[in-house]
Amino acid sequence: MSTVRVLHTADWHVGKSLKGLSRLDEQERVLREIVRITREQEVDAVLVAGDLYDSAAPSAAAQRLVVRTLMALARTEAQVVVIAGNHDHAATFDAYRPFAGAAGVTLVGSVRTAETGGLVEFTSRGGERATVAVLPFLFQRYAVRAAELVAQSPAENTSTYDQHVRSLVRALTAGFRTDAVNLVMAHLTVLGGAFGGGERAAQSIFEYSVPAAVFPTDAHYVALGHLHRRQALAAPMPVHYSGAPLAVDFGEQDNTSAVLLVEATPTTPARVTDIPITAGRRLRTVHGTVAELAGMSGALGDDLLRVVVRERARAGLREDVTELLPNALEVRIDPEFAASVTGSRPSSGGADRSPGELFHEYLGTRAVDDRRVEELFARLHDRVGELSLGTVEGA
């Protein structure tokens, strides 16, 4: 009896930028690494568990990269099975399903019955049978009738969504065979899962959560997408999130980037091996004064940075930081050094004080202590006065 070998990946989020920086080149390197791993491991199937794109309307460049990657995966002779996530446009996936199928890629955008494509079957290189029950992301508005949303409480809506998912999984997995490796692939939130940091929260919590008990105990492996953190969940069968292969935001900077090699036979549970993804740039948050940041600049390499400055705000601070750390995408003031938000009106005696004095007091309420800002204000005030005077004289 030979082993069925499957590669599990999800949450590519191609087209996602970070603080205005396009990461398409970086995403391309990550996807090339996934293709290389697929080829080297000689897997029988690649399961992509949703969120290939970051947007339901991806750019042409993002689409080209995803299409090239899927075709490259298919050329490894692996079965490629892809479902839509909440960031993807399900109808577009379904529209391109015939073209993708001709290229050896199974695209599933919307929920299907087992008879119409919700149960995908393939044969491994060694001749073993395998089945994959696929469940793309299911929006609550499609799972719960509008009348129920109005009439029911949030807890009741959650229960209704849970029951819909249970019934769908039950119907899709009814065709599981004892002489095959049975797999489930879904894009959803399972209770007990830890968030990765960059998920779309409104479609990840409460009404969109289900327990691991929705999956059948005769499943050899459950491949999940949606939560970006690599993790295994407590369940009677192996239930795993592969996590995102590239951290999409600084909230994910400590996550592990990997794809999962899954090996199983009809009579043995899955064995899961993490294969690290190393092509992406590291995201890192650094803290310090400008002088301290200057001292650490040589050790940060090509990392993309979020910088927390331990100094009071002043004019030119961001420019000073980015000159020292060109990869700083975000610069913020440490809360310890930020001024508390107070009113901007002068404390007293405003009518008897000059505009420069009032502006100096305002800067104090914002923890800005920079003579250059006050000089710029004075020059601007003088210029406005000159223009006003010229208008009056020319009237």
C-alpha positions in Angstrom: 0.0 0.0 0.0 1.6 3.3 -1.1 1.3 6.6 0.6 -0.6 9.6 -0.7 1.5 12.7 -0.5 -0.3 16.1 -0.4 1.1 19.7 -0.1 -1.2 22.0 1.9 -0.9 25.8 1.5 -3.3 28.8 1.8 -3.6 32.5 2.3 -1.2 33.8 -0.4 -2.9 37.2 -0.5 -1.2 38.1 -3.8 -1.5 41.8 -4.5 -1.3 42.7 -0.8 0.8 45.8 -0.2 2.3 46.9 3.1 2.1 50.6 4.1 2.0 51.5 0.4 4.9 49.2 -0.6 4.0 46.7 -3.3 5.3 43.2 -2.4 4.5 41.5 -5.7 8.2 40.7 -6.4 8.4 39.2 -2.9 5.2 37.2 -3.4 6.6 35.9 -6.7 9.7 34.6 -4.9 7.6 32.9 -2.3 5.3 31.2 -4.8 8.4 30.0 -6.8 9.6 28.4 -3.6 6.3 26.6 -3.2 6.5 25.3 -6.8 10.1 24.2 -6.2 9.0 22.3 -3.0 6.1 20.7 -4.9 8.5 19.4 -7.6 11.1 18.2 -5.1 8.6 16.4 -2.9 6.9 14.7 -5.8 3.5 15.2 -4.2 0.3 13.7 -5.6 -1.8 16.8 -5.0 -1.5 20.4 -4.0 -4.4 21.8 -1.9 -4.7 25.6 -1.9 -7.2 26.5 0.9 -8.3 29.9 -0.3 -7.4 33.6 -0.3 -5.1 33.4 -3.3 -5.7 37.1 -3.8 -5.9 39.9 -1.3 -8.7 41.6 -3.2 -11.9 40.4 -5.0 -10.7 42.7 -7.8 -7.0 41.8 -8.1 -4.7 43.7 -10.5 -3.7 42.2 -13.8 -0.2 41.7 -12.4 -1.5 39.8 -9.4 -3.7 37.6 -11.6 -0.8 36.8 -14.0 1.3 35.7 -11.0 -1.4 33.4 -9.6 -2.2 31.9 -13.0 1.5 31.3 -13.7 1.9 29.7 -10.3 -1.1 27.4 -10.7 0.1 26.3 -14.1 3.6 25.6 -12.8 2.2 23.5 -10.0 0.1 21.5 -12.5 3.2 20.9 -14.6 4.7 19.0 -11.7 2.1 16.3 -12.4 0.4 17.0 -9.1 -3.4 17.4 -8.9 -4.0 21.0 -8.0 -7.2 21.8 -6.1 -8.1 25.4 -5.2 -11.0 26.9 -3.3 -12.0 30.6 -2.9 -11.5 32.4 0.4 -13.3 35.4 1.7 -10.8 37.7 -0.1 -11.3 36.0 -3.5 -14.2 36.5 -6.0 -16.0 33.2 -6.0 -17.9 33.9 -9.2 -14.7 34.6 -11.1 -13.2 31.4 -9.9 -16.3 29.5 -11.2 -16.2 31.4 -14.5 -12.6 30.3 -15.2 -13.2 26.8 -13.9 -13.4 25.2 -17.5 -10.1 26.9 -18.6 -8.4 25.9 -15.3 -9.6 22.4 -15.7 -8.1 22.1 -19.1 -4.7 23.1 -17.6 -5.0 20.5 -14.8 -6.2 22.9 -12.0 -9.5 22.3 -10.2 -11.0 25.7 -9.2 -14.0 25.8 -6.8 -15.4 29.3 -6.2 -18.8 28.7 -4.7 -20.2 25.8 -2.6 -21.1 22.8 -4.7 -22.7 19.5 -4.0 -20.6 16.3 -4.2 -22.2 15.6 -7.6 -21.4 19.0 -9.1 -17.7 19.2 -8.1 -17.7 19.5 -4.3 -16.0 16.1 -4.0 -12.8 15.9 -6.0 -11.2 12.5 -6.6 -7.7 11.6 -7.8 -5.3 8.7 -8.0 -1.8 9.0 -6.5 1.4 8.3 -8.4 1.4 4.9 -6.6 -2.2 4.1 -7.6 -3.9 4.9 -4.3 -7.3 6.6 -4.4 -8.0 9.9 -2.7 -11.0 12.1 -2.3 -11.1 15.8 -1.3 -14.3 17.4 0.1 -14.0 21.1 -0.7 -15.8 23.9 1.1 -15.0 27.5 -0.1 -15.7 30.4 2.2 -19.4 30.6 3.0 -20.6 34.1 3.7 -23.2 34.2 6.4 -25.7 36.0 4.2 -25.8 32.9 2.0 -26.0 30.5 5.0 -28.7 32.3 7.0 -31.8 33.8 5.4 -32.3 37.5 5.7 -35.5 37.0 7.8 -33.5 34.9 10.3 -30.8 37.6 10.5 -33.5 40.2 11.5 -35.5 37.9 13.8 -32.7 36.0 15.6 -30.2 37.0 18.2 -26.4 36.9 17.4 -26.1 33.6 19.3 -28.9 32.1 17.3 -27.3 33.3 14.0 -24.1 31.7 15.1 -25.8 28.4 15.7 -27.6 28.6 12.4 -24.3 29.1 10.5 -22.8 26.2 12.4 -25.7 24.0 11.4 -25.4 25.0 7.8 -21.7 24.2 7.7 -22.3 20.9 9.5 -24.9 19.9 6.9 -22.7 20.9 4.0 -19.7 19.0 5.3 -21.9 16.0 6.1 -23.3 15.9 2.5 -19.9 16.4 0.9 -18.2 13.7 3.0 -20.9 11.1 2.6 -19.0 9.8 -0.4 -15.8 9.1 1.6 -14.5 5.5 1.0 -12.8 3.1 3.3 -10.3 2.2 0.5 -9.3 5.8 -0.1 -7.4 8.6 1.6 -10.2 11.0 2.6 -9.4 14.7 2.9 -11.4 17.9 3.7 -10.3 21.4 2.5 -12.2 24.4 3.8 -11.7 28.2 4.3 -13.2 29.1 7.7 -12.6 29.8 11.4 -12.5 26.8 13.7 -13.1 27.5 17.4 -9.9 27.3 19.3 -7.8 28.6 16.4 -5.4 31.5 17.1 -5.5 34.5 14.8 -2.4 35.3 12.8 -2.8 39.0 13.0 -3.8 40.1 9.5 -7.2 38.5 9.0 -10.4 40.4 8.1 -11.9 40.2 11.5 -15.5 40.8 10.5 -15.4 37.5 8.5 -13.4 35.5 11.0 -15.2 35.7 14.4 -18.5 35.0 16.1 -21.0 34.3 13.3 -18.3 32.7 11.1 -16.8 30.3 13.7 -17.5 26.5 13.9 -16.1 23.8 16.1 -13.8 21.1 14.8 -16.6 18.6 15.5 -18.2 19.6 12.1 -15.6 17.4 10.4 -16.1 13.6 10.2 -13.9 11.3 12.2 -13.1 9.2 9.1 -11.3 12.2 7.5 -7.6 11.4 7.3 -6.7 15.1 7.2 -8.5 18.5 7.3 -6.7 21.3 5.4 -7.8 24.8 6.5 -7.2 28.3 5.3 -8.3 31.7 6.7 -6.3 32.0 9.9 -2.8 33.1 9.1 -1.0 31.4 12.0 0.5 27.9 11.4 -1.3 25.7 13.9 -2.8 22.3 14.6 -6.1 22.1 16.4 -7.3 19.6 19.0 -9.7 17.2 17.2 -10.3 13.5 16.7 -8.6 13.8 13.3 -5.6 15.9 12.1 -6.9 19.5 11.6 -4.3 22.0 10.5 -4.0 25.6 9.3 -1.0 25.9 7.1 -0.8 29.6 7.8 0.2 32.3 5.4 3.5 31.6 3.6 4.3 35.4 3.8 3.4 37.6 6.7 0.9 40.2 5.4 1.2 42.7 8.2 3.4 43.6 11.3 0.8 41.8 13.4 2.1 38.6 11.8 5.8 39.3 12.2 6.4 36.4 14.7 4.4 33.8 12.7 6.1 30.8 11.1 6.0 30.7 7.3 5.6 27.1 6.0 3.8 24.7 3.7 2.7 21.4 5.0 3.6 18.0 3.6 0.8 15.5 4.4 1.3 11.8 4.0 -1.4 9.1 4.6 -2.7 5.8 3.5 -6.2 4.5 3.6 -5.5 2.7 6.9 -3.2 5.2 8.7 -3.8 8.8 9.9 -1.9 11.6 8.2 1.7 12.4 9.1 2.3 16.2 8.8 5.7 17.7 8.2 6.3 21.5 8.1 8.5 22.7 5.3 9.7 26.3 6.0 9.2 29.1 3.4 12.3 31.3 3.5 11.9 33.6 0.4 10.0 36.4 2.0 11.5 39.4 3.8 11.2 39.4 7.6 8.9 42.0 9.2 10.3 43.5 12.4 9.4 46.1 15.0 12.3 48.0 16.6 12.3 50.5 19.5 14.7 53.2 20.5 15.9 56.8 20.3 17.2 58.1 17.0 20.8 57.5 18.3 19.9 53.9 19.4 18.3 53.2 16.0 21.4 54.5 14.3 23.4 51.9 16.3 21.3 49.0 15.2 20.9 49.9 11.6 23.7 47.6 10.4 22.1 44.5 12.0 18.6 44.9 10.4 19.6 43.7 6.9 16.7 43.8 4.4 14.0 43.5 7.0 10.9 45.6 6.6 10.5 47.7 9.7 8.0 49.3 12.0 9.9 51.8 14.1 8.7 53.0 17.5 10.7 56.1 18.4 11.3 56.8 22.1 11.5 60.5 21.8 9.0 63.4 21.7 7.6 64.4 18.3 9.4 67.1 16.4 9.6 68.3 12.8 11.8 66.1 10.6 11.8 63.2 13.0 10.3 60.8 10.4 12.9 61.9 7.8 15.7 61.4 10.3 14.5 57.8 11.0 14.0 56.9 7.4 17.4 58.2 6.4 18.9 55.9 9.0 16.6 53.0 8.2 15.4 53.1 4.6 13.3 50.0 5.1 11.2 51.7 7.7 7.6 51.5 6.4 6.0 52.9 9.6 7.3 55.4 12.2 5.4 56.0 15.3 6.1 57.6 18.7 6.2 55.4 21.8 3.1 56.0 23.8 5.3 56.9 26.8 6.6 59.9 24.9 3.3 60.9 23.2 1.3 63.8 24.6 -2.1 63.1 26.1 -4.8 64.5 23.9 -6.0 67.9 25.3 -7.9 70.8 24.1 -6.1 73.1 21.6 -7.6 76.3 22.9 -5.2 78.6 24.9 -5.2 78.2 28.6 -6.1 81.9 29.3 -5.5 85.4 28.1 -5.6 84.4 24.5 -6.8 87.9 23.3 -3.6 89.6 24.8 -1.1 87.1 23.3 0.6 87.0 19.9 -0.1 84.3 17.4 3.4 83.0 17.9 2.8 82.6 21.6 -0.5 80.9 21.1 1.1 78.5 18.6 4.0 77.8 21.0 1.4 76.8 23.7 -0.4 74.6 21.1 2.8 72.8 20.3 3.2 72.1 24.0 -0.1 70.4 24.1 1.1 68.1 21.3 4.5 67.3 22.9 6.3 69.1 20.0 9.4 70.9 21.1 11.0 72.2 17.9 12.1 75.7 17.3 12.1 75.2 13.5 8.4 74.6 13.5 7.8 77.9 15.3 10.1 79.7 12.9 8.1 78.2 10.0 4.9 79.3 11.6 6.2 82.9 12.1 7.3 83.1 8.4 4.0 81.8 7.3 2.1 84.2 9.5 4.1 87.1 8.2 3.6 86.1 4.6 -0.2 85.8 5.1 -0.2 89.2 6.7 1.7 90.7 3.7 -0.7 89.2 1.3 -3.7 90.4 3.2 -2.3 93.9 3.4 -1.6 93.9 -0.3 -5.2 92.9 -1.0 -6.5 95.7 1.2 -4.2 98.3 -0.5 -5.2 97.2 -3.9 -8.9 97.2 -3.2 
